[in-house]
Amino acid sequence: MTGWDEDDAGILRLPSGRLIRGRGLRAAMPTGHPPHLGIYLQGAAPPEFGWDSRWVRWPDFWLPRDRAYTTEVLTEALRRADGERVEIACTGGIGRTGTALACLAVLDGVPPGEAVAYVRRHYHRHAVETPWQKRFVKRFSPPGNARS
């Protein structure tokens, strides 16, 4: 098996069946296998983890600094989650992580207006913490899918 165990803490099952782990970096690293790819949503560069990782410059309680890069990284995460262990993490694992997970849900086919509720139902009930994070998800669109 190369993916996550669906019963592990922080695992979100997307509609396609792909499993993504969300977590807070201030908590202890979960036991078991490490991710193949980690997406780290931080205002400052995270430490090296020992596996393939991407840093998205994303200050706490705000939005990512580079939306195009964020979309590129999340698209890679979704593609790789098809057969690899992918995790998304910020300091607490709720606001930025929840926002990124909701955007992944949009990439996986969940309508943008339903993605926050989907992540709150299947990942964490307080995911996506601020009004501007909710708006970011509602306006998020897959690459090549321009919206006004």
Legacy VTK file of the C-alpha trace (Angstrom):
# vtk DataFile Version 3.0
C-alpha trace
ASCII
DATASET POLYDATA
POINTS 148 float
0.000 0.000 0.000
1.351 3.424 -0.901
-1.445 5.701 0.365
-2.773 6.617 3.788
-4.942 4.451 6.005
-8.387 6.045 5.844
-8.873 5.579 9.595
-5.769 7.588 10.539
-6.207 11.001 12.164
-6.551 13.948 9.803
-7.308 11.927 6.683
-9.735 13.491 4.194
-11.286 11.279 1.519
-11.997 13.293 -1.596
-14.909 12.350 -3.885
-12.481 10.554 -6.246
-11.374 8.331 -3.360
-7.970 9.982 -3.020
-6.810 10.356 0.578
-5.000 13.485 1.792
-3.715 14.037 5.320
-4.204 17.422 6.926
-2.319 18.228 10.102
-0.975 20.925 12.363
2.790 21.246 12.542
2.730 22.225 16.222
1.393 18.754 17.091
3.641 15.727 17.211
4.289 13.974 13.910
1.761 11.149 13.541
3.142 7.642 13.815
3.359 5.429 10.785
4.693 6.158 7.350
5.862 9.654 6.418
4.339 11.415 3.421
5.810 11.158 -0.043
4.898 14.830 -0.566
4.242 17.525 1.994
2.654 20.883 1.208
3.510 23.370 3.959
1.471 26.547 4.261
3.599 28.941 6.304
4.516 32.602 6.440
8.218 31.652 6.718
10.094 28.744 5.206
9.521 25.478 7.110
12.405 23.206 8.113
13.562 20.358 5.904
11.490 17.261 6.572
13.384 14.538 4.726
10.764 13.992 2.014
9.637 15.869 -1.078
7.974 19.110 -0.025
6.619 22.409 -1.300
6.413 25.633 0.650
3.471 27.920 -0.049
4.057 31.356 1.467
0.813 31.780 3.394
0.685 33.894 6.583
-1.516 32.701 9.437
-5.191 33.718 9.094
-4.599 35.179 5.607
-4.364 33.986 2.019
-1.499 32.601 -0.037
0.856 35.247 -1.415
1.007 33.661 -4.892
-2.330 32.262 -6.037
-0.997 30.804 -9.305
1.761 28.918 -7.480
-0.747 27.714 -4.873
-2.986 26.321 -7.622
0.018 24.645 -9.265
1.095 23.020 -5.986
-2.429 21.861 -5.105
-2.869 20.415 -8.590
0.368 18.457 -8.114
-0.813 17.308 -4.674
-4.093 16.011 -6.092
-2.337 14.199 -8.937
0.219 12.587 -6.636
-2.416 11.606 -4.046
-3.669 9.097 -6.604
-0.942 6.681 -5.489
1.229 8.462 -2.935
0.912 9.763 0.630
0.351 13.529 0.458
-0.094 15.816 3.436
-1.131 19.444 3.717
-0.070 21.257 6.886
0.080 24.644 8.566
0.796 25.505 12.188
-2.604 24.552 13.615
-3.967 22.393 10.801
-7.350 24.133 10.599
-7.499 27.489 8.794
-4.900 27.431 6.035
-4.899 23.632 5.869
-8.698 23.561 5.721
-8.691 26.206 3.001
-6.173 24.235 0.923
-8.150 21.015 1.464
-11.332 22.792 0.319
-9.488 23.952 -2.815
-8.370 20.347 -3.395
-12.006 19.305 -3.088
-12.866 21.853 -5.798
-10.105 20.435 -8.015
-11.609 16.998 -7.369
-15.086 18.056 -8.478
-16.844 19.518 -5.437
-18.627 22.760 -6.425
-16.769 25.770 -4.928
-19.859 26.868 -2.986
-19.997 23.465 -1.240
-16.299 22.808 -0.653
-16.000 24.446 2.791
-18.972 22.445 4.101
-17.476 19.277 2.588
-14.155 19.791 4.401
-15.883 20.731 7.653
-17.977 17.573 7.455
-15.146 15.204 6.522
-11.990 16.771 8.026
-12.510 19.322 10.833
-15.669 21.177 11.814
-13.811 24.503 12.180
-11.785 24.241 8.967
-11.459 27.449 6.931
-11.416 30.060 9.669
-11.826 33.503 8.138
-14.354 35.142 5.807
-11.607 35.837 3.251
-10.512 32.161 3.327
-14.125 31.141 2.637
-14.291 33.661 -0.206
-10.971 32.347 -1.588
-12.466 28.834 -1.807
-15.700 30.091 -3.406
-13.667 31.887 -6.075
-11.144 29.087 -6.545
-11.229 27.433 -9.935
-9.235 24.648 -11.556
-6.450 25.728 -13.929
-7.828 26.705 -17.315
-11.243 27.402 -15.826
-11.341 31.215 -15.767
-13.917 32.880 -13.528
-14.691 36.517 -13.080
LINES 1 149
148 0 1 2 3 4 5 6 7 8 9 10 11 12 13 14 15 16 17 18 19 20 21 22 23 24 25 26 27 28 29 30 31 32 33 34 35 36 37 38 39 40 41 42 43 44 45 46 47 48 49 50 51 52 53 54 55 56 57 58 59 60 61 62 63 64 65 66 67 68 69 70 71 72 73 74 75 76 77 78 79 80 81 82 83 84 85 86 87 88 89 90 91 92 93 94 95 96 97 98 99 100 101 102 103 104 105 106 107 108 109 110 111 112 113 114 115 116 117 118 119 120 121 122 123 124 125 126 127 128 129 130 131 132 133 134 135 136 137 138 139 140 141 142 143 144 145 146 147
